[in-house]
Amino acid sequence: GTNGTWKEVAPMSVKRSNFAAAVWDDKLFVFGGEQNSVEQTVEYFDGEKWNSFCSLPSDHTPLAALNWKNV
C-alpha cells in the first residue's frame, strides 16, 4: 500500500504559502495565502488536477478552514 509514503501530484495553479486548507466531498480545497502579495483565489484538487473554484471577497492572511459536519 501507500500508507506512510508521499507521492508527487500536479502542482497548484497558483504558487502560495500561508494558505488555509480543508477536505470536503473528497476534494482538497486551498484558500488564499500569499505569493508576492495576498492571494484571494480558492482552488481544489480532485485527485488528479487542480481546479479554480472562486475568489475570496477580500485579502486576509493568515487564514483557517474547517469542514464542520459536511456543511
C-alpha angles and dihedrals in degrees: 000000000000098000112138095012133107124229125193113236135175114310120248115268090237122038108232145158131195092036130147121241136192137167119234130162091358091302129114110227123197121195128202120310131154137289114155085325136011113296122223096185127113121200136168137212115224096191094274110040144004117257131196112245113171145306126264114244093240144004115278133160136207100032136185129205133196137181104215116191091329092292 
